[in-house]
Amino acid sequence: MTLSIDLFWSFRSPYSYLVTPRLAAFVKEYDVRVNVRPVYPIALRIDNFFKTIDPLFPAYIFADTVRTAQMLGLDYAWPDPDPVVMDFKTGDVPKEQPYIHRLTRLGVAAAEAGRGLAFIDEVSRVIWSGTPRWHEGDHMAQAAARAGLDLSELDQFIIEHKDQYEEKIAHNQEDQRAAGHWGVPLMVFEGEPFFGQDRFDLLKWRMAQKGLARRV
């Protein structure tokens, strides 16, 4: 029996990037389906979020993600440019965002095409592995191609159906909270939430209790 996970995931989240290769390998080895459900980053979902957190928070995240990537053997660097344009000193997040809306809509479109996990795996590697100016040239197109998709076709589709994709993202965000958490990556199995890349092994343990089987 194929087991299913809902994955609430953000292109701006380093922890989302850090867990994705493990999820991709998991699906190849086990009879598991991952329903990729992209959401907007917390910087957009919660007004003034970075103005209200403890100032130690960003520095700790930077340090923790570096060492986690080292432990996992993944290339890692804070993206150039950041998928969310903001001022880390003031916490200001402009309303006009040139990257994250397109990325999130593309993620939803890829999931609808049945290539969601492959797409976020390939694209997040480009964004978070140290690729300079990841949004320029053919970086994104090549990543989409490796995931079995045509970026130009996806872009045209999300432009033509912008409102529908915004509704789908909003629905994902509602279901994310209904599942029991607001952060990403959030993996939900049979209604039970597992928040954070460091809960991946716990998720596998729970799924093993419910009949997790290797692919034949």
C-alpha positions, 0 to 999 in steps of 0.5 A, spaced: 500 500 500 502 506 497 503 511 503 502 518 502 505 525 505 503 532 504 509 536 504 508 544 506 514 547 503 517 554 501 523 556 496 525 561 501 526 556 507 533 553 507 531 547 512 526 546 506 532 545 501 536 541 506 530 536 507 528 535 500 534 530 497 532 525 503 525 526 501 527 524 494 531 518 496 526 516 500 521 516 495 525 512 490 527 507 495 520 506 498 512 506 496 511 513 498 507 519 495 509 526 497 504 531 495 508 537 494 504 543 497 508 550 496 506 556 501 509 563 501 515 564 506 513 566 513 516 573 512 510 574 507 505 570 511 506 574 517 506 581 517 512 584 521 515 577 523 522 579 522 521 585 526 518 582 532 523 576 533 529 576 537 535 579 534 539 572 535 534 568 531 537 570 524 544 569 526 543 562 529 539 560 523 545 562 518 550 558 523 545 552 524 543 551 516 551 551 515 553 546 519 546 542 517 548 542 510 556 540 512 553 534 516 548 532 510 554 533 505 550 538 501 553 544 497 550 550 501 550 558 501 545 563 502 542 565 495 544 570 491 539 573 490 535 572 496 528 569 494 525 574 499 527 581 498 528 584 505 532 588 510 535 584 515 537 589 519 530 593 520 526 587 518 522 590 513 519 586 507 517 590 501 510 589 498 513 588 491 517 581 491 520 580 484 522 572 485 518 569 490 511 569 487 513 566 481 517 561 484 511 559 489 506 558 483 511 554 479 512 549 485 504 548 485 504 548 477 509 542 477 506 539 483 499 539 478 504 536 473 506 530 477 513 532 478 512 537 484 518 533 488 523 533 482 522 540 481 523 543 488 529 538 489 532 541 482 530 548 483 532 549 490 539 546 489 540 551 484 538 557 489 541 554 495 547 551 493 551 557 491 549 558 484 550 566 483 545 569 480 540 563 480 535 567 476 539 569 470 541 565 464 538 558 464 539 556 471 532 555 472 530 552 465 536 547 466 533 545 473 526 544 470 528 540 465 532 535 469 525 535 473 522 533 466 518 539 465 519 545 460 520 552 464 517 556 459 510 552 458 510 553 466 511 560 466 506 561 461 501 557 464 502 561 471 501 567 468 495 565 464 492 562 471 495 567 476 488 568 480 487 560 480 494 559 483 494 564 488 487 561 491 491 554 491 497 557 495 492 560 500 488 553 500 495 550 502 497 555 507 490 554 510 491 546 510 498 547 513 495 551 519 489 546 520 495 540 520 497 543 526 503 548 525 505 554 521 512 553 519 516 549 513 518 544 512 512 541 515 510 533 513 504 531 515 502 523 515 495 521 516 493 527 520 500 527 524 504 533 523 512 533 523 515 540 523 522 541 521 528 537 517 530 534 523 523 530 524 525 526 518 527 520 521 521 520 526 516 521 520 520 514 517 519 511 524 512 513 524 510 510 517 514 504 518 509 503 524 503 503 518 506 499 513 512 502 510 514 498 504 520 498 500 519 498 492 520 492 489 
